[in-house]
Amino acid sequence: MPSPSRSALMRHFDLVGQLQPAYHQPQHAPYPDAIDHAKYRALLRSSHDVGGEPDVPIEWEEKEEEQWEANTFATCECLAWRGVWSAEERRRRQNVDVGETQYLALPYYGRWLLSAARIIVDKQYVTLTELVNKIDEVKSRYEQKSAR
């Protein structure tokens, strides 16, 4: 896999910067007396805990499940059946551990897929290199199939 060009990296960093939540208060490990109760409660809130927060109305639409979503669900269920993770661990990893930027930017099953990839690497079922190589192999197969 070739290294990305400087301009590609700068586009990536620019996009990441646009996706980051705007929080402009410096956060450099404050002393406990610098955190009042309201700030403590705000710091405890996880990204998926949005109940009661103001927001714009969201249009509800029925959506047919796509094949990759069904495959992701089946893969995650198989990981659970094989003892790789429990339902609680999966939920925590896909709702809390991903952080607010990825939680809000990724589709529902995209968070499942990211969490599955992280768990099999974190628990050393595969190395990160093996996973990246497999992704490249599948991507190449898909591109060859699409070119036909």
C-alpha positions as a printed Julia matrix, in Angstrom:
148×3 Matrix{Float64}:
   0.0     0.0     0.0
   1.7     3.25   -1.11
   2.08    6.13    1.31
  -0.48    8.91    0.84
   0.74   12.16   -0.67
   1.1    15.3     1.42
  -1.94   16.86   -0.27
  -4.02   13.72    0.42
  -2.99   13.85    4.09
  -3.85   17.55    4.32
  -7.31   16.89    2.8
  -7.77   14.09    5.35
  -6.75   16.3     8.3
  -8.99   19.1     7.03
 -11.97   16.74    6.82
 -11.26   15.32   10.29
 -11.12   18.88   11.62
 -14.53   19.61   10.11
 -16.03   16.52   11.77
 -14.64   17.22   15.25
 -17.16   18.67   17.68
 -16.52   22.34   18.4
 -15.26   22.59   21.97
 -12.87   25.49   22.33
 -12.05   25.41   26.01
  -8.5    24.2    26.69
  -8.53   20.82   28.43
  -5.17   20.13   30.0
  -5.93   17.85   32.96
  -7.39   20.47   35.32
  -7.09   20.17   39.07
 -10.24   18.81   40.75
 -11.13   22.2    42.26
 -11.4    23.61   38.71
 -14.31   21.28   37.88
 -17.68   22.29   39.31
 -20.7    19.97   39.49
 -22.2    21.16   36.17
 -18.93   20.56   34.29
 -18.5    17.17   35.98
 -21.99   16.1    34.82
 -21.23   17.34   31.28
 -17.97   15.37   31.22
 -19.8    12.18   32.23
 -22.21   12.34   29.29
 -21.45    9.8    26.59
 -21.98   10.58   22.92
 -24.97    8.26   22.49
 -26.82    9.71   25.49
 -28.78   12.44   23.68
 -32.11   12.14   25.44
 -33.56   15.55   26.27
 -30.96   17.52   24.35
 -32.19   20.22   21.98
 -31.9    19.38   18.31
 -33.57   19.99   14.99
 -36.37   17.63   13.89
 -35.15   14.58   12.01
 -37.21   13.23    9.15
 -38.06    9.56    9.72
 -37.77    7.31    6.7
 -38.22    3.58    6.29
 -35.1     1.99    4.88
 -34.53   -1.46    3.49
 -31.55   -3.18    5.08
 -28.61   -3.38    2.69
 -26.59   -6.56    2.24
 -23.49   -5.18    3.98
 -25.64   -4.31    7.0
 -27.07   -7.84    7.22
 -23.55   -9.27    6.81
 -22.25   -6.97    9.56
 -25.04   -8.04   11.92
 -24.33  -11.72   11.21
 -20.57  -11.23   11.7
 -21.09   -9.49   15.04
 -23.5   -12.19   16.21
 -20.96  -14.87   15.24
 -18.29  -13.04   17.25
 -20.63  -13.17   20.24
 -21.47  -16.85   19.73
 -17.76  -17.62   19.57
 -17.17  -15.78   22.85
 -15.16  -12.91   21.39
 -17.44  -10.33   23.05
 -20.69  -10.03   24.93
 -23.68   -7.93   23.91
 -22.81   -5.4    26.6
 -19.22   -5.09   25.4
 -20.39   -4.7    21.79
 -22.83   -1.94   22.76
 -20.22   -0.11   24.82
 -17.65   -0.32   22.03
 -20.02    0.85   19.3
 -21.83    3.57   21.26
 -19.37    4.91   23.82
 -15.82    3.95   22.88
 -16.02    5.28   19.31
 -16.29    8.86   20.57
 -18.72   11.57   19.54
 -17.25   12.35   16.13
 -17.45    8.77   14.85
 -20.74    8.1    16.67
 -22.44   10.96   14.84
 -20.63   10.52   11.49
 -20.87    6.77   10.9
 -24.0     4.86    9.9
 -25.48    2.54   12.54
 -23.95   -0.66   11.18
 -20.76    1.23   10.32
 -20.19    1.59   14.08
 -20.83   -2.15   14.48
 -18.26   -2.91   11.79
 -15.64   -0.55   13.24
 -16.16   -2.07   16.68
 -15.85   -5.62   15.34
 -12.57   -4.75   13.62
 -11.23   -3.14   16.77
 -12.22   -6.03   19.04
 -10.54   -8.72   16.94
  -7.34   -6.64   16.82
  -7.51   -5.6    20.5
  -7.99   -9.21   21.63
  -5.25  -10.36   19.23
  -7.34  -12.68   17.08
  -5.64  -10.97   14.11
  -2.94   -8.35   13.85
  -3.67   -4.92   12.46
  -1.42   -5.74    9.49
  -3.38   -8.93    8.75
  -6.65   -7.01    8.91
  -5.4    -4.22    6.62
  -4.04   -6.77    4.14
  -7.37   -8.64    4.1
  -9.28   -5.38    3.56
  -6.96   -4.53    0.64
  -7.45   -8.02   -0.83
 -11.25   -7.8    -0.63
 -11.23   -4.25   -2.02
  -9.08   -5.38   -4.95
 -11.41   -8.33   -5.66
 -14.41   -5.99   -5.56
 -12.76   -3.5    -7.94
 -11.87   -6.28  -10.38
 -15.42   -7.61  -10.26
 -16.85   -4.11  -10.81
 -14.54   -3.51  -13.8
 -15.98   -6.52  -15.67
